[in-house]
């Protein structure tokens, strides 16, 4: 789902703390094991070391979610910012795959699924992620590649 805001609109929002926004930004749940695995996957497949990861529970993560009209307390919330544009749900995953390149471009096949169904599928996994995958502490992962990308 494309979040219809002008590119880099968050820069004009005084509720958003200043942050280095060069490169793609992923706002992810720092307490979710699936999200922690996703952050690790991104970090290890990001050949150009350009992705940054913002914990949803941080002031910045919370402010960005709110700016894009998303509820930071909603378990289906995850946000991908690229070139100042916001994406959510499986559309965000598709865009991440495109940016990572190589084999991950195959995630574009998800575009064949109607957008409404993509959102329903994403929300079903997101709402059950703690039960199915458990919890984790993204900010405490001993993975150097993830730690280098965190903006807290």
Protein Blocks (a to p, Z undefined) as FASTA:
>chain_A
ZZdddehklmmpmkbccddfehjdddddfkbfklmmmmmmmmmmmmnopaccddfkbmkl
mmmmmmnopafklmkbccddeehiacehjllmmmmmmmngmmllmmmmmmmpcfklmmmm
mmmmmmmmmmmnopadfklocbfklmmmpcZZ
